[in-house]
Each structure stands twice: as C-alpha cells, then as structure tokens.
Amino acid sequence: MTDSIDETLAQAGLGLLRADAGLTVYDGLVPQGAALPYVLVYTTVAWPPGGTADTITGARLTATVTWTCHCVAESPSGARVVEQRVRAALLNQRPAVAGRGAGYIKQDQVLAPGPDQTTGRLVMDGVSIYSLVSTP
C-alpha cells in the first residue's frame, strides 16, 4: 500500500516545469529521436532523519524532494537558455502539495554545460539541481 506522497511531491516540480509551454520536459527518459532543446528531470524523494516534523519517537515525517534537471541543447548557450527557463519555473516557488506543507524551492547546484554523447549525438548538457522540504 502506498500513500502516494512521493509521487505527489515529484509531480509538484514537474508541473511547474510543464507550465512553461515553450519548455519540453521529460520525466526520467528521453524518447528516441527527441528534438532539442529539452530538460530531462530525475526526481528523488528522501525521508532523512532529523527533519523538523519528525516525531519524538523517531517517525520520519519530513520529506526532501530533489529535481536534477539536465538542460540539453545543441550549444552551450542553448543549454544555458534551458537552464534559465528551468530556474524561472522552479526557483523560489512554493508549490501546493495536497495534505502537505511545502517550503520554497531552492537551487542547490549548477554545473556548466558540457558535451554529452550518450544519446549517440553530440549535445551540450547543463545540470541544475533544485530541492524542496515538505512536512505534514
């Protein structure tokens, strides 16, 4: 049985990204032959100890969701444009999450665009990492 909190948190950030009609967003998998540019998002939800909402008995109630965004384009400047759109969609946003409180999304790390040939063609991939803490 699942409470669906993890998926709800993941979709909160993906929904903000998809609200930018000019941004193509892929959740964990890029289809073969996808057109550039796009953002590929890997989402994780962690329940680390010591969260602000954790109980005195040790029940973990504080979740941290992280969106690792691969901003992909044909050139470094194109990848930076995608990174900027991702930043505009996520940074400082406080998404509504049913049944949970949510803080503001923060930016944790940005890596400069670099070459990537894992798809079989040369593209530039800039990585931006964002996170959000959620409590009941």
mmCIF file of the C-alpha atoms, coordinates in Angstrom:
data_MODEL
# 
_entry.id   MODEL 
# 
loop_
_atom_site.group_PDB 
_atom_site.id 
_atom_site.type_symbol 
_atom_site.label_atom_id 
_atom_site.label_alt_id 
_atom_site.label_comp_id 
_atom_site.label_asym_id 
_atom_site.label_entity_id 
_atom_site.label_seq_id 
_atom_site.pdbx_PDB_ins_code 
_atom_site.Cartn_x 
_atom_site.Cartn_y 
_atom_site.Cartn_z 
_atom_site.occupancy 
_atom_site.B_iso_or_equiv 
_atom_site.pdbx_formal_charge 
_atom_site.auth_seq_id 
_atom_site.auth_comp_id 
_atom_site.auth_asym_id 
_atom_site.auth_atom_id 
_atom_site.pdbx_PDB_model_num 
ATOM 1   C CA . MET A 1 1   ? 0.000  0.000  0.000   1.00 0.00 ? 1   MET A CA 1 
ATOM 2   C CA . THR A 1 2   ? 1.281  3.450  -0.851  1.00 0.00 ? 2   THR A CA 1 
ATOM 3   C CA . ASP A 1 3   ? 0.326  6.875  0.399   1.00 0.00 ? 3   ASP A CA 1 
ATOM 4   C CA . SER A 1 4   ? 1.382  8.499  -2.942  1.00 0.00 ? 4   SER A CA 1 
ATOM 5   C CA . ILE A 1 5   ? 3.215  11.330 -1.159  1.00 0.00 ? 5   ILE A CA 1 
ATOM 6   C CA . ASP A 1 6   ? 6.455  10.695 -3.078  1.00 0.00 ? 6   ASP A CA 1 
ATOM 7   C CA . GLU A 1 7   ? 4.728  10.910 -6.463  1.00 0.00 ? 7   GLU A CA 1 
ATOM 8   C CA . THR A 1 8   ? 2.720  13.968 -5.421  1.00 0.00 ? 8   THR A CA 1 
ATOM 9   C CA . LEU A 1 9   ? 5.936  15.733 -4.418  1.00 0.00 ? 9   LEU A CA 1 
ATOM 10  C CA . ALA A 1 10  ? 7.678  14.705 -7.647  1.00 0.00 ? 10  ALA A CA 1 
ATOM 11  C CA . GLN A 1 11  ? 4.782  15.967 -9.762  1.00 0.00 ? 11  GLN A CA 1 
ATOM 12  C CA . ALA A 1 12  ? 4.765  19.331 -7.942  1.00 0.00 ? 12  ALA A CA 1 
ATOM 13  C CA . GLY A 1 13  ? 8.069  20.310 -9.566  1.00 0.00 ? 13  GLY A CA 1 
ATOM 14  C CA . LEU A 1 14  ? 7.355  18.612 -12.873 1.00 0.00 ? 14  LEU A CA 1 
ATOM 15  C CA . GLY A 1 15  ? 4.064  20.509 -13.066 1.00 0.00 ? 15  GLY A CA 1 
ATOM 16  C CA . LEU A 1 16  ? 5.832  23.825 -12.552 1.00 0.00 ? 16  LEU A CA 1 
ATOM 17  C CA . LEU A 1 17  ? 8.255  22.976 -15.351 1.00 0.00 ? 17  LEU A CA 1 
ATOM 18  C CA . ARG A 1 18  ? 5.471  21.855 -17.693 1.00 0.00 ? 18  ARG A CA 1 
ATOM 19  C CA . ALA A 1 19  ? 3.619  25.133 -17.085 1.00 0.00 ? 19  ALA A CA 1 
ATOM 20  C CA . ASP A 1 20  ? 6.237  26.753 -19.365 1.00 0.00 ? 20  ASP A CA 1 
ATOM 21  C CA . ALA A 1 21  ? 4.679  25.879 -22.724 1.00 0.00 ? 21  ALA A CA 1 
ATOM 22  C CA . GLY A 1 22  ? 7.976  26.547 -24.512 1.00 0.00 ? 22  GLY A CA 1 
ATOM 23  C CA . LEU A 1 23  ? 9.899  24.027 -22.425 1.00 0.00 ? 23  LEU A CA 1 
ATOM 24  C CA . THR A 1 24  ? 9.901  20.341 -23.380 1.00 0.00 ? 24  THR A CA 1 
ATOM 25  C CA . VAL A 1 25  ? 10.064 18.294 -20.171 1.00 0.00 ? 25  VAL A CA 1 
ATOM 26  C CA . TYR A 1 26  ? 10.901 14.594 -19.924 1.00 0.00 ? 26  TYR A CA 1 
ATOM 27  C CA . ASP A 1 27  ? 10.466 12.665 -16.691 1.00 0.00 ? 27  ASP A CA 1 
ATOM 28  C CA . GLY A 1 28  ? 13.427 10.296 -16.413 1.00 0.00 ? 28  GLY A CA 1 
ATOM 29  C CA . LEU A 1 29  ? 13.526 9.149  -20.040 1.00 0.00 ? 29  LEU A CA 1 
ATOM 30  C CA . VAL A 1 30  ? 14.065 10.888 -23.376 1.00 0.00 ? 30  VAL A CA 1 
ATOM 31  C CA . PRO A 1 31  ? 12.296 9.247  -26.304 1.00 0.00 ? 31  PRO A CA 1 
ATOM 32  C CA . GLN A 1 32  ? 14.428 8.142  -29.234 1.00 0.00 ? 32  GLN A CA 1 
ATOM 33  C CA . GLY A 1 33  ? 14.843 10.976 -31.751 1.00 0.00 ? 33  GLY A CA 1 
ATOM 34  C CA . ALA A 1 34  ? 13.631 13.719 -29.382 1.00 0.00 ? 34  ALA A CA 1 
ATOM 35  C CA . ALA A 1 35  ? 14.065 17.230 -30.751 1.00 0.00 ? 35  ALA A CA 1 
ATOM 36  C CA . LEU A 1 36  ? 16.354 19.692 -28.997 1.00 0.00 ? 36  LEU A CA 1 
ATOM 37  C CA . PRO A 1 37  ? 16.220 21.596 -26.703 1.00 0.00 ? 37  PRO A CA 1 
ATOM 38  C CA . TYR A 1 38  ? 14.671 19.868 -23.696 1.00 0.00 ? 38  TYR A CA 1 
ATOM 39  C CA . VAL A 1 39  ? 15.034 19.277 -19.979 1.00 0.00 ? 39  VAL A CA 1 
ATOM 40  C CA . LEU A 1 40  ? 15.382 15.741 -18.659 1.00 0.00 ? 40  LEU A CA 1 
ATOM 41  C CA . VAL A 1 41  ? 14.373 15.537 -14.983 1.00 0.00 ? 41  VAL A CA 1 
ATOM 42  C CA . TYR A 1 42  ? 15.364 12.869 -12.483 1.00 0.00 ? 42  TYR A CA 1 
ATOM 43  C CA . THR A 1 43  ? 13.391 13.163 -9.234  1.00 0.00 ? 43  THR A CA 1 
ATOM 44  C CA . THR A 1 44  ? 14.193 11.671 -5.855  1.00 0.00 ? 44  THR A CA 1 
ATOM 45  C CA . VAL A 1 45  ? 12.275 11.872 -2.600  1.00 0.00 ? 45  VAL A CA 1 
ATOM 46  C CA . ALA A 1 46  ? 14.177 11.256 0.625   1.00 0.00 ? 46  ALA A CA 1 
ATOM 47  C CA . TRP A 1 47  ? 12.967 10.929 4.194   1.00 0.00 ? 47  TRP A CA 1 
ATOM 48  C CA . PRO A 1 48  ? 16.161 11.732 6.137   1.00 0.00 ? 48  PRO A CA 1 
ATOM 49  C CA . PRO A 1 49  ? 16.358 11.598 9.936   1.00 0.00 ? 49  PRO A CA 1 
ATOM 50  C CA . GLY A 1 50  ? 16.279 14.790 11.968  1.00 0.00 ? 50  GLY A CA 1 
ATOM 51  C CA . GLY A 1 51  ? 13.632 16.625 9.959   1.00 0.00 ? 51  GLY A CA 1 
ATOM 52  C CA . THR A 1 52  ? 11.677 19.431 11.581  1.00 0.00 ? 52  THR A CA 1 
ATOM 53  C CA . ALA A 1 53  ? 8.415  17.447 11.586  1.00 0.00 ? 53  ALA A CA 1 
ATOM 54  C CA . ASP A 1 54  ? 9.861  14.151 12.807  1.00 0.00 ? 54  ASP A CA 1 
ATOM 55  C CA . THR A 1 55  ? 8.235  12.838 15.967  1.00 0.00 ? 55  THR A CA 1 
ATOM 56  C CA . ILE A 1 56  ? 9.844  12.310 19.339  1.00 0.00 ? 56  ILE A CA 1 
ATOM 57  C CA . THR A 1 57  ? 9.549  8.551  18.744  1.00 0.00 ? 57  THR A CA 1 
ATOM 58  C CA . GLY A 1 58  ? 11.637 8.891  15.594  1.00 0.00 ? 58  GLY A CA 1 
ATOM 59  C CA . ALA A 1 59  ? 8.929  8.673  12.941  1.00 0.00 ? 59  ALA A CA 1 
ATOM 60  C CA . ARG A 1 60  ? 10.191 10.431 9.839   1.00 0.00 ? 60  ARG A CA 1 
ATOM 61  C CA . LEU A 1 61  ? 7.609  12.875 8.542   1.00 0.00 ? 61  LEU A CA 1 
ATOM 62  C CA . THR A 1 62  ? 9.840  15.415 6.782   1.00 0.00 ? 62  THR A CA 1 
ATOM 63  C CA . ALA A 1 63  ? 10.499 14.714 3.100   1.00 0.00 ? 63  ALA A CA 1 
ATOM 64  C CA . THR A 1 64  ? 13.025 16.338 0.788   1.00 0.00 ? 64  THR A CA 1 
ATOM 65  C CA . VAL A 1 65  ? 12.311 16.178 -2.926  1.00 0.00 ? 65  VAL A CA 1 
ATOM 66  C CA . THR A 1 66  ? 15.135 16.846 -5.383  1.00 0.00 ? 66  THR A CA 1 
ATOM 67  C CA . TRP A 1 67  ? 14.802 17.540 -9.101  1.00 0.00 ? 67  TRP A CA 1 
ATOM 68  C CA . THR A 1 68  ? 18.027 17.015 -11.068 1.00 0.00 ? 68  THR A CA 1 
ATOM 69  C CA . CYS A 1 69  ? 17.469 18.841 -14.341 1.00 0.00 ? 69  CYS A CA 1 
ATOM 70  C CA . HIS A 1 70  ? 19.603 18.044 -17.384 1.00 0.00 ? 70  HIS A CA 1 
ATOM 71  C CA . CYS A 1 71  ? 19.227 21.084 -19.634 1.00 0.00 ? 71  CYS A CA 1 
ATOM 72  C CA . VAL A 1 72  ? 20.081 19.846 -23.126 1.00 0.00 ? 72  VAL A CA 1 
ATOM 73  C CA . ALA A 1 73  ? 20.631 21.805 -26.339 1.00 0.00 ? 73  ALA A CA 1 
ATOM 74  C CA . GLU A 1 74  ? 22.938 21.928 -29.369 1.00 0.00 ? 74  GLU A CA 1 
ATOM 75  C CA . SER A 1 75  ? 25.266 24.566 -27.897 1.00 0.00 ? 75  SER A CA 1 
ATOM 76  C CA . PRO A 1 76  ? 26.469 25.825 -24.524 1.00 0.00 ? 76  PRO A CA 1 
ATOM 77  C CA . SER A 1 77  ? 24.402 28.995 -24.902 1.00 0.00 ? 77  SER A CA 1 
ATOM 78  C CA . GLY A 1 78  ? 21.325 26.940 -25.793 1.00 0.00 ? 78  GLY A CA 1 
ATOM 79  C CA . ALA A 1 79  ? 21.799 24.788 -22.697 1.00 0.00 ? 79  ALA A CA 1 
ATOM 80  C CA . ARG A 1 80  ? 22.110 27.951 -20.582 1.00 0.00 ? 80  ARG A CA 1 
ATOM 81  C CA . VAL A 1 81  ? 18.822 29.227 -22.031 1.00 0.00 ? 81  VAL A CA 1 
ATOM 82  C CA . VAL A 1 82  ? 17.139 25.984 -20.944 1.00 0.00 ? 82  VAL A CA 1 
ATOM 83  C CA . GLU A 1 83  ? 18.780 26.321 -17.502 1.00 0.00 ? 83  GLU A CA 1 
ATOM 84  C CA . GLN A 1 84  ? 17.373 29.857 -17.242 1.00 0.00 ? 84  GLN A CA 1 
ATOM 85  C CA . ARG A 1 85  ? 13.856 28.656 -18.095 1.00 0.00 ? 85  ARG A CA 1 
ATOM 86  C CA . VAL A 1 86  ? 14.143 25.871 -15.524 1.00 0.00 ? 86  VAL A CA 1 
ATOM 87  C CA . ARG A 1 87  ? 15.320 28.392 -12.924 1.00 0.00 ? 87  ARG A CA 1 
ATOM 88  C CA . ALA A 1 88  ? 12.413 30.722 -13.722 1.00 0.00 ? 88  ALA A CA 1 
ATOM 89  C CA . ALA A 1 89  ? 9.952  27.826 -13.353 1.00 0.00 ? 89  ALA A CA 1 
ATOM 90  C CA . LEU A 1 90  ? 11.300 26.396 -10.077 1.00 0.00 ? 90  LEU A CA 1 
ATOM 91  C CA . LEU A 1 91  ? 13.390 28.797 -8.007  1.00 0.00 ? 91  LEU A CA 1 
ATOM 92  C CA . ASN A 1 92  ? 11.555 30.462 -5.107  1.00 0.00 ? 92  ASN A CA 1 
ATOM 93  C CA . GLN A 1 93  ? 8.280  28.742 -5.961  1.00 0.00 ? 93  GLN A CA 1 
ATOM 94  C CA . ARG A 1 94  ? 6.119  27.268 -3.207  1.00 0.00 ? 94  ARG A CA 1 
ATOM 95  C CA . PRO A 1 95  ? 4.003  24.590 -4.872  1.00 0.00 ? 95  PRO A CA 1 
ATOM 96  C CA . ALA A 1 96  ? 0.705  23.442 -3.418  1.00 0.00 ? 96  ALA A CA 1 
ATOM 97  C CA . VAL A 1 97  ? 1.027  19.827 -2.286  1.00 0.00 ? 97  VAL A CA 1 
ATOM 98  C CA . ALA A 1 98  ? -2.203 18.171 -1.149  1.00 0.00 ? 98  ALA A CA 1 
ATOM 99  C CA . GLY A 1 99  ? -2.064 17.232 2.519   1.00 0.00 ? 99  GLY A CA 1 
ATOM 100 C CA . ARG A 1 100 ? 1.470  18.565 2.983   1.00 0.00 ? 100 ARG A CA 1 
ATOM 101 C CA . GLY A 1 101 ? 3.202  21.815 3.753   1.00 0.00 ? 101 GLY A CA 1 
ATOM 102 C CA . ALA A 1 102 ? 5.903  22.897 1.345   1.00 0.00 ? 102 ALA A CA 1 
ATOM 103 C CA . GLY A 1 103 ? 8.691  25.380 1.655   1.00 0.00 ? 103 GLY A CA 1 
ATOM 104 C CA . TYR A 1 104 ? 10.192 27.347 -1.193  1.00 0.00 ? 104 TYR A CA 1 
ATOM 105 C CA . ILE A 1 105 ? 12.142 25.547 -3.894  1.00 0.00 ? 105 ILE A CA 1 
ATOM 106 C CA . LYS A 1 106 ? 15.843 26.322 -3.661  1.00 0.00 ? 106 LYS A CA 1 
ATOM 107 C CA . GLN A 1 107 ? 18.681 25.836 -6.088  1.00 0.00 ? 107 GLN A CA 1 
ATOM 108 C CA . ASP A 1 108 ? 21.341 23.504 -4.702  1.00 0.00 ? 108 ASP A CA 1 
ATOM 109 C CA . GLN A 1 109 ? 23.856 23.264 -7.530  1.00 0.00 ? 109 GLN A CA 1 
ATOM 110 C CA . VAL A 1 110 ? 24.521 24.254 -11.130 1.00 0.00 ? 110 VAL A CA 1 
ATOM 111 C CA . LEU A 1 111 ? 27.076 22.622 -13.403 1.00 0.00 ? 111 LEU A CA 1 
ATOM 112 C CA . ALA A 1 112 ? 28.316 24.326 -16.551 1.00 0.00 ? 112 ALA A CA 1 
ATOM 113 C CA . PRO A 1 113 ? 27.109 22.837 -19.833 1.00 0.00 ? 113 PRO A CA 1 
ATOM 114 C CA . GLY A 1 114 ? 29.430 20.144 -21.125 1.00 0.00 ? 114 GLY A CA 1 
ATOM 115 C CA . PRO A 1 115 ? 29.474 17.767 -24.057 1.00 0.00 ? 115 PRO A CA 1 
ATOM 116 C CA . ASP A 1 116 ? 27.411 14.597 -23.842 1.00 0.00 ? 116 ASP A CA 1 
ATOM 117 C CA . GLN A 1 117 ? 27.314 11.844 -26.474 1.00 0.00 ? 117 GLN A CA 1 
ATOM 118 C CA . THR A 1 118 ? 25.332 9.209  -24.557 1.00 0.00 ? 118 THR A CA 1 
ATOM 119 C CA . THR A 1 119 ? 22.358 9.642  -26.909 1.00 0.00 ? 119 THR A CA 1 
ATOM 120 C CA . GLY A 1 120 ? 24.510 8.947  -29.961 1.00 0.00 ? 120 GLY A CA 1 
ATOM 121 C CA . ARG A 1 121 ? 24.793 12.590 -30.999 1.00 0.00 ? 121 ARG A CA 1 
ATOM 122 C CA . LEU A 1 122 ? 26.796 15.419 -29.506 1.00 0.00 ? 122 LEU A CA 1 
ATOM 123 C CA . VAL A 1 123 ? 24.716 17.710 -27.293 1.00 0.00 ? 123 VAL A CA 1 
ATOM 124 C CA . MET A 1 124 ? 25.512 20.138 -24.518 1.00 0.00 ? 124 MET A CA 1 
ATOM 125 C CA . ASP A 1 125 ? 24.130 19.200 -21.098 1.00 0.00 ? 125 ASP A CA 1 
ATOM 126 C CA . GLY A 1 126 ? 23.949 21.656 -18.220 1.00 0.00 ? 126 GLY A CA 1 
ATOM 127 C CA . VAL A 1 127 ? 22.807 20.246 -14.885 1.00 0.00 ? 127 VAL A CA 1 
ATOM 128 C CA . SER A 1 128 ? 20.789 22.243 -12.359 1.00 0.00 ? 128 SER A CA 1 
ATOM 129 C CA . ILE A 1 129 ? 19.642 20.722 -9.073  1.00 0.00 ? 129 ILE A CA 1 
ATOM 130 C CA . TYR A 1 130 ? 16.676 22.027 -7.081  1.00 0.00 ? 130 TYR A CA 1 
ATOM 131 C CA . SER A 1 131 ? 15.094 20.838 -3.832  1.00 0.00 ? 131 SER A CA 1 
ATOM 132 C CA . LEU A 1 132 ? 12.126 21.375 -1.561  1.00 0.00 ? 132 LEU A CA 1 
ATOM 133 C CA . VAL A 1 133 ? 11.396 20.340 2.023   1.00 0.00 ? 133 VAL A CA 1 
ATOM 134 C CA . SER A 1 134 ? 7.867  19.161 2.804   1.00 0.00 ? 134 SER A CA 1 
ATOM 135 C CA . THR A 1 135 ? 6.174  18.479 6.131   1.00 0.00 ? 135 THR A CA 1 
ATOM 136 C CA . PRO A 1 136 ? 2.688  17.290 7.102   1.00 0.00 ? 136 PRO A CA 1 
# 
